[in-house]
Amino acid sequence: KFLRTADPKDEANQEKYRAFQTKRQTFTEAQQRAQTDYSAFISKQFSDAYAKARTAAVTLAKSRGFAYMIVSRNQDQPIDTADPQRVLEELQLRPVALAPEEANLTEAVLVELKLKK
């Protein structure tokens, strides 16, 4: 509040303003580094979780004699968004239009990963 009402011609006030700007810049840079680090951490968590799920799914698929495994969202799950970009993403996550229920390994993978009993 002081800087808003301070006389901009006063050298002491100018110095306070420069100090404020320096601290503000330091804070902004630290905030950006923290956001970058957080994003990298979350991305690694997602990647690691996917790798574990994929490994479990491939192991189960091979043990059941599957030659192929296709990752797809459930076709019966409604697309619940008005955002066109999200709708497109949802459509791209559903490449399989029809598959036999016995080919769905979702429940078995969840059990294998101890995420479900």
N, C-alpha and C positions, 0 to 999 in steps of 0.2 A: 504494500500500500504506500509505503514511504516513497518508493521510486516513481510512482505515478504522480505524486504531488510535488516532488522535489524540483528545484530549479535546475534545468538542464545545462545552464551556463556555469554553474558552480563546479569547480575542479574536483572537489571532494565527492560530490554527487556523481560526477562522471566516473570517478574511480570505483565507487560503489556499484555503479551500473555495469562497468567492465567486469568487476569481480562476480557480480550476479550472472552475467552472460557466460563467463568461464565455468562457473559451477553448473549452470543450466546445461551447457554443452557436455560437460563431464557426465552429468546425470543421464542425459539423452543417450550418450554413447554406451554407458553402462546398461541402461534399459534395453537398448538394441542388442547388445551382446547377450544379455540374459534371455531375451526372446529367441535369439538364434540358438543358444544352448538348449533352451527348453524344447524348441522345435526339433532339434537333432535328437534329443533324448526321447521324445514321444515317437519320432520316426523309427528309431532303433527298437523301441518297445513293440511297435506294430510289426516291424520286419521280423523280429525274433519270435513273436507270437505266431505270425504266419508260417514261419519256417517250422516251428514245432507242430502246428496243425497240419501242414502239408506232409511232413515226415510221417506223422501218425496215419494220415489218410492214405498215403502211398503204400505204407506197410500193410494196412488193412485191405486195400484194394488188391494188392499182389497176393495176399494170403487167400483171397476169395476168387482168384483166377481172373481178375479184371486185366484186360490188355490196355484199356484207356481209362482215364479219370478226368472228367470235365467239372470244373468248379463253376457253379451257377447259383444264382439266387432262386428261391422257390417261386415258381411261376404263379402260384395262387396268392402270394403275398401282394397286397395292393400297393401301388405307387402312390404315396401320400405326400405330394408336394406340388406347389404351383410354380416352382422355379423351373423354367425350361431346361437349364443346364443340368439340374439334378435329375429331371425326368430322363434326359438323354443318358446320363450316367447310369441310372437305374435300368434302362433298357439294355445298355451295353453289358451290364452284369447278369443278364438273363439270356445267354445265347442258346440254351436248351429249351425247346418248346414242349417236348414230351420225353419222358424217361420213365422206365418202370420203377415203382416204389422200392423194390428190392435192390435197386442199384444206388439208392440214396444211403450214403455212409455217414450222414451227419450225426445221428444218434450214437453210432458206434465210435466215431472220432471223439465226441464229447465224453463218452465213458472212458475211452483210452487215455484222454488227457485229464481224467479225474475232475471234469467240470460238471458231470452228471452221474447219478447212480444208476 
